[in-house]
Amino acid sequence: MGIFGFFSKEKKETLDKGLEKSKDSIFGKLSRALVGKDTVDEEVLDELEEILITSDVGVGTTVKIIRRIEARVAQDKYTSTNELDRILREEVAGLLSEGSVVGVTDSFETEHLPKPYVIMVVGVNGVGKTTTIGKLAHQFQQRGRKVVLGAADTFRAAAVTQLKLWGERVGVPVIEHGMNTDPSAVAFDALKKGVEIGADVIIIDTAGRLHTKVNLMNELGKIKRVMQKVLPDAPHEVMLVLDGSTGQNAVIQAREFTKATEVTSLAVTKLDGTAKGGVVIGISDEFQIPVKYIGVGEKMDDLQVFDREEFVDSLFKK
């Protein structure tokens, strides 16, 4: 059973389609590697290791997966290549479950959360950060939640304009002071507005590019401190948005942002246009931060709550 309580047929079809390039890449390579092979031996595992690494799963995570499969093969004594698909699925799903940290909400439901629930969104420019915020606002609103957006990425005029357009499209208020203004003042006013109107969720966009990591750390720290003048426990969640189509570059970005601020959840976008879907496995494993949402298409509802079992099924389905 998925995180939604059920994983609808339509959502599953969208997920399958969104991960099609990644799946075809992995299974095309795996099928070629298994030609003429009956049992899982060292040579097959070497081939599988190379396939996972070139599918952007990452070296460290790939080694973990291979070691787990080796242990299963050694225990079973004789494992056919036909069983490798099932074993691979089980071990990857197990690894992803270890990356799911208790304490972050798993869906768009907010009844059990503080009100208003404040999400600060971070990530470099171009990863789909503002689009992700717009889609989040839409889906929260579709579930009857009152949402306020804060345009605190004030270093880039396009970011403020884009968020305002999303606000108009979705029908939610956007608090903005324009370009080259104090981001923390925008966040302060967004929280004040949210409290005034009884908002369920407040989402704050932040700058994606500052000159150094120290500047980034200082800026995000200041935004947090100023928000806490309105709500002492804000932000309740710091979501890092990563572009899945960049593969290992997304991992590098995750490393930088987790050093600069305390990231509590991840959204991985643009998985539908790439064969690099394996990067979700590596990111979840390396950072032990839950992947909360994945982007598998252009439509509003194509930002899906991440369900590890459905993801693994779509990624490794023959």
Salt bridges, closest charged atoms under 4 A:
ASP16 OD1 - LYS12 NZ 3.58
ASP16 OD2 - LYS317 NZ 3.08
ASP24 OD1 - LYS23 NZ 3.84
ASP41 OD2 - LYS37 NZ 3.85
GLU43 OE1 - LYS37 NZ 2.71
ASP56 OD2 - LYS276 NZ 3.45
GLU83 OE2 - ARG86 NH2 3.33
ASP85 OD1 - ARG89 NE 3.56
GLU90 OE1 - ARG72 NH2 2.65
GLU90 OE2 - ARG86 NH1 3.36
GLU91 OE1 - ARG68 NH1 3.88
GLU91 OE2 - ARG72 NH1 2.70
GLU98 OE2 - ARG68 NH2 2.77
GLU109 OE2 - ARG143 NE 3.99
GLU109 OE1 - ARG145 NH2 3.08
GLU111 OE2 - ARG145 NH2 2.95
ASP153 OD2 - LYS129 NZ 3.61
ASP153 OD2 - ARG156 NH2 3.84
GLU176 OE2 - LYS164 NZ 3.60
ASP182 OD2 - LYS222 NZ 3.41
ASP189 OD2 - HIS177 NE2 2.82
ASP200 OD1 - LYS115 NZ 3.61
ASP205 OD1 - LYS129 NZ 2.72
ASP233 OD2 - HIS236 NE2 3.16
GLU237 OE1 - LYS292 NZ 2.77
ASP243 OD2 - LYS270 NZ 3.61
GLU256 OE2 - LYS259 NZ 3.83
ASP285 OD1 - LYS64 NZ 2.83
GLU286 OE2 - ARG255 NE 2.81
ASP301 OD1 - HIS138 NE2 3.61
GLU310 OE1 - LYS12 NZ 3.31
ASP313 OD2 - LYS12 NZ 2.81
ASP313 OD1 - ARG89 NH1 2.79
ASP313 OD2 - LYS317 NZ 3.76
